[in-house]
Amino acid sequence: MTLSICAIASEVTPLAKTGGLADVAGALTRILHDGGHDARLFMPLYSQIDQRDLVLHPVAALRAVPVTLGQHRYLFDVYTARLPGSRAVVHLLDCAALYGRDRLYTTDPDEHRRFIALTYAALECCRRLHWRPDIVHCHDWHAAFAPLLLKTVYADDRQLGAAKSVLTIHNIGYQGVFDASHADELGLGTATSWLEPVDLAAGRINSLKTGVLYADAITTVSPTYAREILTPEFGLGLEAQLQGRAGDLTGILNGVDYGEWDPRWDRHLPTHYGAFKLERKGELKAQFLADNGLLAAPGRVPLFGIVSRMTSQKGFDLLRDALPELLATTDVRVAARQWRGPIRADLSGPRRRLPGPRAVSR
């Protein structure tokens, strides 16, 4: 069975990335497309995206697509580009008023509106293309209003009325909460009553909670995380709603794209190795230690490497407490690199080596 899938994400590797959301959105679209499904991905055309290696194709039917949110009106031009390593297409939604900023995510007063507009624009693109997605896949809070819009604004629409929605929670710590005085910007009309009444009474709207309430299915990044977010400790205020949807919640373990990270051809490595060339891995390790000022590691001394946003959500508070004792009692090497945002998107040739990590040694 082949499916038509509209995916909406705020970031996609290698175009724009702050975390694992971008990796999943890009890789999943490629895999679905290569598996025979009609998977189309929609994301903002941020001014931060380096377009020098992108071949952008304007979509004639998607010029000046209007989106009105309350008193605010935006026009979107849409371009397509190939995702690297696949024939899958990403639709880049261009609106400088919303995405022409110095960061992907901001603390600006219209932050909620930037992604409500993204969601509406993606759905409007489906309509203008006369394309009927079977599934609308919403990634995190940025696209979490899509399930509600499908059940209200687009319920009788020929292209979208029959679509089912899937919400993927990559990080429940970010929920897209904004002031209820902006409720008119959702374009719900009388369906505003569908919003969570307790939140409205408290003067707020929670984007992710809305998605949890109305998505046909909910997925998250692992079976363990799916169990954890049902608890007060990890549900961060959404545990009651998730418990009510537990039968529709599935944890799917995030994986590694072996086409991207196989050391036999990894474009980040100066020397490649495989199962029968493991001595080269040792050579790379020795060179890495030398390049980053770490003591040479005799024998089988382990090197621990971390590339991540250094936040408590990633467990760095635990590492901060445990690392001094580990280094004092065990002969190990530790290197960590702070993820600071998107790297240059080079789709035409070998990728640039990532900046060097911070290094810690006994």
VMD Tcl script that draws the C-alpha trace (Angstrom):
set ca {
  {0.00 0.00 0.00}
  {1.42 3.35 -1.01}
  {0.52 6.54 0.85}
  {0.56 10.27 0.19}
  {2.24 11.96 3.16}
  {2.48 15.68 3.88}
  {5.19 16.31 6.49}
  {5.51 19.69 8.21}
  {8.70 20.46 10.15}
  {10.42 23.59 11.40}
  {13.89 22.26 10.54}
  {15.39 19.67 8.19}
  {18.93 18.34 7.90}
  {21.12 19.52 6.19}
  {19.32 22.81 5.48}
  {18.59 23.97 9.02}
  {19.20 22.12 12.26}
  {19.21 22.63 16.01}
  {18.55 19.04 17.06}
  {17.32 15.56 16.25}
  {14.02 16.81 14.84}
  {15.87 17.97 11.73}
  {17.61 14.61 11.28}
  {14.36 12.63 11.56}
  {12.34 14.94 9.31}
  {14.90 14.73 6.51}
  {15.79 11.04 6.79}
  {12.21 9.84 7.20}
  {11.07 11.73 4.12}
  {13.89 10.19 2.06}
  {13.15 6.68 3.30}
  {9.40 6.98 2.72}
  {9.93 8.40 -0.77}
  {12.49 5.76 -1.69}
  {10.03 3.14 -0.41}
  {7.50 4.21 -3.02}
  {5.36 6.64 -1.02}
  {4.48 10.15 -2.18}
  {6.16 11.94 0.73}
  {6.42 15.73 0.51}
  {8.12 17.80 3.18}
  {7.35 21.45 3.99}
  {9.64 23.77 5.96}
  {10.49 27.50 6.14}
  {13.01 29.03 3.78}
  {15.02 30.69 6.56}
  {17.40 33.47 5.65}
  {20.06 31.45 7.49}
  {19.93 28.65 4.93}
  {23.00 28.87 2.71}
  {21.58 28.77 -0.80}
  {24.85 28.73 -2.71}
  {24.72 24.95 -3.17}
  {20.95 24.69 -3.45}
  {19.12 24.41 -6.73}
  {15.76 26.02 -5.99}
  {12.85 25.53 -8.35}
  {9.94 27.98 -8.02}
  {6.53 26.31 -8.05}
  {4.33 28.25 -10.47}
  {1.11 27.22 -8.73}
  {2.49 28.32 -5.37}
  {3.31 31.96 -5.92}
  {1.97 34.54 -3.45}
  {0.04 31.98 -1.40}
  {-1.96 34.08 1.10}
  {-2.24 33.22 4.79}
  {-4.32 35.46 7.05}
  {-3.98 35.15 10.81}
  {-6.24 37.60 12.60}
  {-5.15 41.07 11.52}
  {-1.96 39.77 9.94}
  {-1.66 38.78 6.28}
  {1.33 37.01 4.76}
  {2.26 35.94 1.24}
  {4.34 32.82 0.62}
  {6.36 31.86 -2.44}
  {7.28 28.19 -2.54}
  {10.40 26.56 -3.97}
  {11.43 22.93 -4.20}
  {14.84 21.31 -3.81}
  {16.08 17.73 -3.70}
  {17.04 16.21 -0.37}
  {20.61 14.92 -0.64}
  {20.97 11.25 -1.47}
  {17.39 10.89 -2.69}
  {14.89 12.05 -5.25}
  {12.61 13.20 -2.42}
  {11.60 16.84 -2.55}
  {11.47 19.44 0.19}
  {9.14 22.42 -0.25}
  {10.72 25.61 1.09}
  {8.18 28.25 2.11}
  {9.53 31.74 1.59}
  {8.15 34.59 3.67}
  {10.83 37.10 4.69}
  {8.54 38.81 7.18}
  {8.48 35.59 9.23}
  {11.71 33.75 8.46}
  {14.18 36.47 7.53}
  {15.76 36.59 10.98}
  {19.16 35.88 12.47}
  {18.03 32.69 14.25}
  {15.73 29.79 13.47}
  {13.85 30.26 16.73}
  {13.35 33.55 18.51}
  {11.76 35.11 21.57}
  {9.93 37.62 19.37}
  {6.27 38.36 20.19}
  {5.13 36.70 16.95}
  {7.01 33.41 17.46}
  {3.77 31.45 17.70}
  {2.49 33.13 14.53}
  {5.59 32.16 12.54}
  {4.70 28.48 12.87}
  {0.93 28.74 12.76}
  {1.55 30.41 9.40}
  {3.90 27.58 8.39}
  {1.18 25.04 9.15}
  {-1.52 26.93 7.25}
  {0.80 27.58 4.31}
  {1.71 23.87 4.01}
  {-1.96 22.86 4.04}
  {-2.84 25.57 1.52}
  {-0.08 24.27 -0.74}
  {-1.75 20.85 -0.74}
  {-5.01 22.46 -1.80}
  {-3.46 24.56 -4.56}
  {-1.59 21.54 -5.90}
  {-4.86 19.54 -5.90}
  {-2.98 16.93 -3.88}
  {-4.79 14.73 -1.36}
  {-2.47 13.55 1.41}
  {-3.56 10.44 3.27}
  {-1.50 11.53 6.28}
  {-0.38 14.91 7.58}
  {2.71 14.31 9.72}
  {3.26 17.12 12.24}
  {6.64 17.45 13.94}
  {6.67 18.99 17.43}
  {4.76 22.07 18.58}
  {5.54 24.05 15.44}
  {3.04 22.04 13.39}
  {0.84 20.80 16.23}
  {-2.23 22.82 15.24}
  {-2.58 20.86 12.01}
  {-4.67 18.05 13.59}
  {-7.18 20.60 14.94}
  {-7.27 22.50 11.64}
  {-7.97 19.27 9.74}
  {-10.91 18.53 12.03}
  {-12.37 22.05 11.85}
  {-11.23 24.53 9.18}
  {-10.51 21.83 6.56}
  {-13.06 19.22 7.65}
  {-15.11 19.58 4.44}
  {-12.20 20.32 2.11}
  {-11.88 18.05 -0.96}
  {-8.11 17.73 -0.66}
  {-7.70 17.62 3.11}
  {-10.99 16.53 4.66}
  {-10.15 12.83 4.68}
  {-6.53 13.18 5.82}
  {-5.43 11.60 9.09}
  {-2.87 13.28 11.31}
  {0.22 12.00 13.12}
  {1.96 14.14 15.74}
  {5.56 13.28 16.59}
  {6.89 14.61 19.90}
  {10.64 14.96 19.62}
  {11.07 17.11 22.73}
  {8.18 17.65 25.13}
  {10.12 20.43 26.85}
  {9.12 22.85 24.08}
  {5.35 23.26 23.87}
  {4.72 26.54 22.03}
  {2.69 28.27 24.75}
  {1.38 31.75 23.96}
  {-1.17 34.24 25.27}
  {-4.84 33.45 24.72}
  {-5.41 37.00 23.50}
  {-3.96 35.76 20.18}
  {-6.64 33.07 19.74}
  {-8.10 34.87 16.72}
  {-4.80 34.30 14.89}
  {-5.60 30.59 14.71}
  {-8.40 31.29 12.22}
  {-10.75 28.86 13.96}
  {-13.84 31.08 14.09}
  {-16.54 29.33 16.12}
  {-14.24 26.30 16.46}
  {-12.19 28.31 18.98}
  {-14.31 26.39 21.51}
  {-12.23 23.32 20.61}
  {-9.24 24.83 22.41}
  {-8.48 23.43 25.86}
  {-10.83 25.34 28.22}
  {-8.63 25.18 31.33}
  {-5.78 26.82 29.44}
  {-8.07 29.45 27.94}
  {-9.40 30.29 31.38}
  {-5.80 30.71 32.55}
  {-5.09 33.03 29.61}
  {-2.87 30.75 27.54}
  {-2.88 28.43 24.53}
  {-0.58 25.41 24.39}
  {0.31 24.36 20.85}
  {1.67 20.91 21.67}
  {-1.19 20.10 24.03}
  {-3.63 20.93 21.23}
  {-1.85 18.47 18.96}
  {-1.94 15.77 21.63}
  {-5.69 16.26 22.05}
  {-6.61 16.06 18.35}
  {-3.97 14.04 16.46}
  {-5.22 10.70 15.17}
  {-1.95 9.11 16.27}
  {0.95 10.27 18.44}
  {4.52 9.01 18.17}
  {7.70 9.82 20.03}
  {11.37 9.00 19.88}
  {11.53 5.70 21.79}
  {9.35 3.22 23.68}
  {11.03 4.35 26.91}
  {10.28 8.01 26.28}
  {6.67 7.11 25.43}
  {6.34 5.59 28.90}
  {8.20 8.40 30.63}
  {6.06 11.24 29.28}
  {2.99 9.64 30.85}
  {4.43 10.54 34.27}
  {4.46 13.90 36.09}
  {8.26 13.84 36.20}
  {8.68 13.75 32.43}
  {5.29 14.78 31.05}
  {5.94 18.44 31.91}
  {2.27 19.23 32.38}
  {0.97 17.11 29.48}
  {0.93 13.77 31.31}
  {-2.85 13.82 31.90}
  {-3.62 14.47 28.23}
  {-1.09 11.83 27.14}
  {-2.51 9.30 29.59}
  {-5.90 9.93 28.00}
  {-4.38 9.18 24.59}
  {-2.13 6.32 25.74}
  {-3.80 3.90 23.34}
  {-2.81 6.16 20.43}
  {0.75 6.80 21.64}
  {3.63 4.79 20.15}
  {7.33 5.04 20.89}
  {9.52 4.40 17.83}
  {13.23 4.27 18.53}
  {15.18 6.91 16.62}
  {17.81 5.30 14.47}
  {21.00 6.16 12.66}
  {21.04 6.83 8.93}
  {23.74 4.36 7.90}
  {23.98 5.92 4.48}
  {25.10 9.11 6.21}
  {27.27 7.77 9.04}
  {28.88 4.57 7.73}
  {32.66 4.95 8.40}
  {33.40 3.24 5.09}
  {32.40 6.41 3.26}
  {31.57 9.04 5.91}
  {32.42 12.37 4.27}
  {33.49 13.86 7.63}
  {36.40 11.40 7.93}
  {39.78 11.97 6.26}
  {40.39 8.19 6.27}
  {37.78 5.48 5.97}
  {37.58 2.08 7.60}
  {35.37 -0.97 7.87}
  {35.25 -4.32 9.63}
  {38.51 -5.46 7.99}
  {40.38 -2.16 8.39}
  {39.87 -1.44 12.09}
  {43.47 -0.34 12.55}
  {42.51 2.83 10.69}
  {39.99 3.61 13.43}
  {42.87 3.57 15.91}
  {44.85 5.91 13.67}
  {41.90 8.31 13.48}
  {41.54 8.23 17.26}
  {45.23 9.03 17.77}
  {45.01 11.92 15.30}
  {41.86 13.24 16.98}
  {43.58 13.22 20.39}
  {46.59 15.05 18.99}
  {44.50 17.63 17.15}
  {42.53 18.47 20.29}
  {45.28 18.57 22.90}
  {44.35 15.35 24.65}
  {46.94 13.00 26.09}
  {47.78 10.06 23.90}
  {45.80 7.01 24.93}
  {47.99 3.92 25.34}
  {46.39 0.56 24.70}
  {42.61 0.44 24.87}
  {41.93 3.64 26.83}
  {38.36 4.70 25.91}
  {37.50 8.00 24.28}
  {33.96 9.24 24.98}
  {32.56 11.72 22.47}
  {29.43 13.88 22.76}
  {27.84 16.20 20.18}
  {24.78 17.84 21.68}
  {23.05 20.91 22.96}
  {24.49 21.17 26.46}
  {21.26 21.42 28.43}
  {19.87 19.63 31.45}
  {17.34 17.91 29.17}
  {20.27 16.07 27.61}
  {21.57 15.01 31.04}
  {24.53 17.40 31.22}
  {23.71 18.25 34.83}
  {24.35 14.59 35.61}
  {27.57 14.61 33.60}
  {28.79 17.72 35.40}
  {28.40 15.95 38.74}
  {29.86 12.62 37.62}
  {32.71 13.69 35.34}
  {35.23 14.93 37.98}
  {35.15 11.60 39.83}
  {35.31 9.63 36.58}
  {38.38 11.53 35.41}
  {40.04 11.27 38.82}
  {39.63 7.51 39.11}
  {39.58 6.18 35.55}
  {41.95 6.52 32.61}
  {39.57 7.88 29.96}
  {39.35 10.74 27.50}
  {36.21 12.85 27.06}
  {35.45 15.28 24.21}
  {32.23 17.29 23.89}
  {31.04 19.63 21.18}
  {28.29 22.16 21.80}
  {25.75 22.09 18.97}
  {25.21 25.74 18.00}
  {22.86 25.52 15.05}
  {22.87 24.81 11.34}
  {26.06 24.16 9.44}
  {26.48 25.21 5.83}
  {24.29 23.07 3.61}
  {26.55 21.65 0.92}
  {24.46 19.42 -1.32}
  {26.87 19.18 -4.21}
  {30.04 17.64 -2.84}
  {32.02 16.58 0.23}
  {30.79 18.21 3.39}
  {32.93 20.47 5.50}
  {34.57 18.99 8.55}
  {32.68 19.95 11.68}
  {34.37 22.45 14.01}
  {36.57 20.85 16.61}
  {35.19 19.84 20.00}
  {36.00 20.99 23.45}
  {38.28 18.43 24.98}
  {38.66 17.21 28.57}
  {41.44 14.91 29.73}
  {42.87 13.52 32.89}
}
mol new
graphics top color blue
foreach p $ca { graphics top sphere $p radius 0.5 }
foreach p [lrange $ca 0 end-1] q [lrange $ca 1 end] { graphics top cylinder $p $q radius 0.2 }
display resetview
